[in-house]
Amino acid sequence: FVFYTGTYTEPKDEKFALALGADRFIIKPEEPSTLINILIKLLEEKKTDNFVAARPLIEEMDFFRRYNDILFHKLEKKILDLEMANQEFKELEEKYRLNFENIADVIFSFDTNFKILSMSPSVEKILGYKAQDFIGRPLSELEYILSPQYLDLAIHPLAPVFIGSILPPSVYEFIGKDGIRIVGEVSGSPFLRDGKVAGAVCIGRNITRRKKAEDALRESEERFRILMESSPTAILLYQNDKWIYANPAATEIMGYTNQELLSMNFWDIVHPDDRQSVMERGKKRQQSIPVTKRY
């Protein structure tokens, strides 16, 4: 009679099994050849024994029933815990799926051979391609979605991720399925498997509108600068009672250098007879209190 088990294997279990009359107590797993040798040796030992029909003692049987009940309740609790854990896992999996499928950004991953492992469905909304169009393909084959000048820039910086480095946000120009140019910002970080870097997970964000707004702001600022610097009229800006900008015409008319003006209070250039009036009105203007425009 041999116990071969991997469940509830504590020293007391082996002791109890042998007390019931078991000849061996073997813990799983065991090499097949070793297990067979144990059984062969056991059979050879038993050939020399004089077998006597054993009658189980009432106390032993009662103890065995109680022990069986304990094991049964342990298994019931273990099954219940597993069911609860499985339910929690399913709920987490569903939340992940919903987030993955409905997120506005594009989430994708690739392995150490630069082969794409996953791609979020959101890529279709941004580029017009389905996620399946990318999965399993190397990044080097994606030249059709990247402007030529950005392809090398997109792949070469990825190498450091395989030694555990974070990929800082980088801007690239993508080409949608309909040919429209899209500006995207991509960042990422490595993921580990068995303690080693197995690839990277990246997030791509459509920043086309933001980029256009930034470009428009820069163009507007440049036009403003040209207008201010070419104007024959003195134009000055002040904040917290100090001049913060003076155009070339202001320095020419007043005779101060730009550095001198930016170190002065706005009322310092006013004649003493009018200084108090200008100071009071200037402070009101900074508080959005209406005052006369000409004086």
Secondary structure, 3 states (H helix, E strand, C coil): CEEEECCCCCHHHHHHHHHCCCCEEEECCCCHHHHHHHHHHHHHHHHCCCCCCCCCCHHHHHHHHHHHHHHHHHHHHHHHHHHHHHHHHHHHHHHHHHHHHHCCCEEEEEECCCEEEEECCCHHHHHCCCHHHCCCCEHHHCHHHECHHHHHHHHHHHHHHHHCCCEEEEEEEEECCCCCEEEEEEEEEEEEECCEEEEEEEEEEECHHHHHHHHHHHHHHHHHHHHHHHCCCCCEEEECCEEEEECHHHHHHHCCCHHHHCCCECCCCCCHHHHHHHHHHHHHHHCCCCCCCCC
